[in-house]
Amino acid sequence: MTAHLTFVLIHGAWHDGSLWEPVASHLRTEGHVVHTPTVAGFGSGASTDVSHADGVTSIVRYIEQHDLTNIVLLGHSFGGTIVSKVAEAMPERIRRLPYWNAFVLEDGHSINDESPVVYRELMLATAIDGTFSLPWTLWRERFLNDADESTARAAFEKLCPTPLAMLEDKVDLKRFHTLIAEGTLRCSYLNCLDDTAMPPGEYAWSPRFPARLGLCRLVQMPGSHEVLFTRPADLAAKFVEAGRD
């Protein structure tokens, strides 16, 4: 039997912590403790005049304020860049570091450095007041391609703008990659096999990003980049598989 775990789930771009609820509910039913903080700059009414470092600080403070230890700190998509920096700051508090179709950046890179050029061009061309909102067509075809239209529409209405700084800021990850090389951080990578948010080929999530995590556990399942809206129970089970000892 898997021991009960304490999860801290870090959302992706265009999301806030509340969108984890279907998955978090399944985890809690199984006896796990689940925290779903919202990264600074996201959610209704949030100040979007923030840097990537501000986002990291907001999660470090959340963990400190709740005195969380022995945590499974999981990042989804953009959230991978947050958990990597949090792991630098407090590796002693982390039991395991899973990434779910998430960015594992090279030192000094931004998300846009490691994404198709057409994505960055779209963001810069359509940004409003320093934020970018995901277009419906991109959401439907690349992010939630395993849902019927009504499910996709309902999820789309819950999204929020993302501060461009979160995607453009270059992230110093020297210490993170040192911790990986030393084996200090135990990592997992969960790859959804139908996820085309990063298109197939050189930009695909896997094996590109798990290869940067050293000796990591690779977990896979069917589904899109946003399978939390379509298969939350299955996703919760995979989080446990990724987070267990």
GIWOTA-V619267 format. One record per helix or strand of 2 or more residues. SS is the DSSP state (2 for helix, 1 for strand). FROM is the first residue (numbers start at 1). TO is the last residue. If there is no record, write none. Layout:
BEGIN
SS_FROM_TO, SS_FROM_TO
END
This chain:
BEGIN
1_6_10, 2_17_29, 1_33_35, 2_52_65, 1_71_76, 2_79_89, 2_91_93, 1_94_100, 2_112_114, 2_117_126, 1_131_132, 2_136_143, 2_149_156, 1_162_163, 2_164_168, 2_174_182, 1_187_192, 2_210_213, 1_217_221, 2_227_229, 2_232_243
END
